[in-house]
Amino acid sequence: MPSSYDLFESGLPKSNSTTSMMRSATTSYYGGTTNTNAPTTSNNETILEKILQERLLLVQQIAELNKQHEMTQEELASLEANALQQRIT
């Protein structure tokens, strides 16, 4: 790993020249300098949106499984209570 990277800053370079170069690449273009980061940003946003959609789906599935588990536990408790009641009578 290059020494210009700070491990505690999510892999972002420390040097001001690199940081300013990265910032200038993301700004709107003036005087013919184009935004070279736009396709990457758009692609990253698309990937992030897909990840968030998958995460939401997983959260919904987990909620449904938890609900089913709770219902199963209630049914099991009811069956155990009925079995115990039958042994008593």
C-alpha positions in Angstrom: 0.0 0.0 0.0 1.5 3.4 -0.9 2.7 5.5 2.0 0.5 8.4 0.9 -2.6 6.5 2.1 -4.0 6.9 5.6 -5.4 3.6 6.9 -7.8 5.5 9.1 -9.3 7.6 6.4 -11.1 4.9 4.4 -8.2 4.6 1.9 -8.3 8.3 0.8 -5.0 9.8 -0.1 -3.4 12.3 2.4 -1.7 14.5 -0.1 -3.4 17.8 -0.8 -2.4 17.7 -4.5 -4.1 14.4 -5.0 -7.2 15.5 -3.0 -7.6 18.7 -5.0 -7.1 16.7 -8.2 -9.9 14.4 -7.2 -12.1 17.3 -6.2 -11.5 19.1 -9.5 -12.4 16.0 -11.4 -15.8 15.9 -9.8 -16.8 19.6 -10.2 -18.7 20.9 -13.2 -16.7 21.8 -16.2 -15.5 25.4 -16.9 -13.4 26.4 -19.9 -13.5 22.9 -21.6 -12.5 20.8 -18.6 -15.0 18.0 -18.4 -16.2 16.1 -15.4 -14.2 12.9 -15.7 -15.8 11.3 -12.7 -19.5 11.4 -13.9 -19.7 7.9 -15.4 -18.1 6.3 -12.4 -20.3 8.3 -10.0 -23.4 7.2 -12.0 -22.2 3.6 -12.0 -21.5 3.7 -8.3 -24.9 5.2 -7.6 -26.5 2.4 -9.7 -24.6 -0.3 -7.8 -25.4 1.4 -4.5 -29.1 1.5 -5.4 -29.0 -2.2 -6.2 -27.3 -3.0 -2.9 -29.8 -1.0 -1.0 -32.7 -2.7 -2.8 -31.2 -6.1 -2.0 -30.7 -5.1 1.6 -34.3 -3.9 1.9 -35.5 -7.3 0.5 -33.3 -9.1 3.0 -34.7 -7.0 5.9 -38.2 -7.8 4.8 -37.4 -11.5 4.5 -35.9 -11.5 8.0 -38.9 -9.8 9.4 -41.2 -12.4 7.8 -39.0 -15.2 9.1 -39.1 -13.7 12.6 -42.9 -13.5 12.4 -43.1 -17.2 11.2 -40.7 -18.2 14.0 -42.8 -16.4 16.6 -46.0 -18.1 15.3 -44.2 -21.5 15.4 -43.1 -20.9 19.0 -46.6 -20.0 20.0 -48.0 -23.1 18.3 -45.3 -25.2 20.0 -46.2 -23.7 23.4 -49.9 -24.4 22.7 -49.2 -28.0 21.7 -47.0 -28.5 24.8 -49.7 -27.0 27.0 -52.3 -29.4 25.4 -50.1 -32.4 25.9 -49.4 -31.5 29.5 -53.2 -30.9 30.1 -54.0 -34.3 28.6 -51.4 -36.0 30.9 -53.0 -34.3 33.9 -56.6 -35.4 33.1 
